[in-house]
Amino acid sequence: MKKHPGWKNAVEEILARFDSEGYGVMFSEREILTMFDIEKPEVGSYEEFQKFNLDRLTQMDSLVNNLQEEHNLCLQNVRGQGYVLMHPDDQVTKAVEKYRIQARRKINRMVSICTNVNYDALTDEGRRAQNQALGRAAFIRAAMNKRNVPIAQVAALPK
């Protein structure tokens, strides 16, 4: 019996395959769409394709989140092949790679915004807030780089 929304059906089918085949089981894009009970339009209007794409992405997001949060399984896209249930070791490594890069970019952006400010227009409270923010950024950067970097080296503040 199919469940609605389709991602709930996909969760059950993926769990059944996981129980029999374990980690590393591969699901093609076609299998996932069949589990969702949606069909890719072969010919149609732009709006129909956009509706299909939105539905597919929404269901895929719900599926991945549910597998991760409720069943501790990571379904990862493998370009050109489909989706694979990752082994926990690989899951951790992939997550660290992906989010460490994103975190570093966000920290760098925050430092840039805090550093490139009209220093003369800052109040004493604003200067304290800027120094505090830059100090926190230095701490986070040092922790991410696994080395000790003096906070004073992070940003040379204008006088």
Secondary structure, DSSP 8 states (H G I E B T S, - for coil): ---SSHHHHHHHHHHHHHHHH-TT-EE-HHHHHHHHT----SS--HHHHHHHHHHHHHHHHHHHHHHHHHH--EEEEETTTEEEEE-HHHHHHHHHHHHHHHHHHHHHHHHHHHHSS-GGG--HHHHHHHHHHHHHHHHHHHHHHTS---GGGT-----
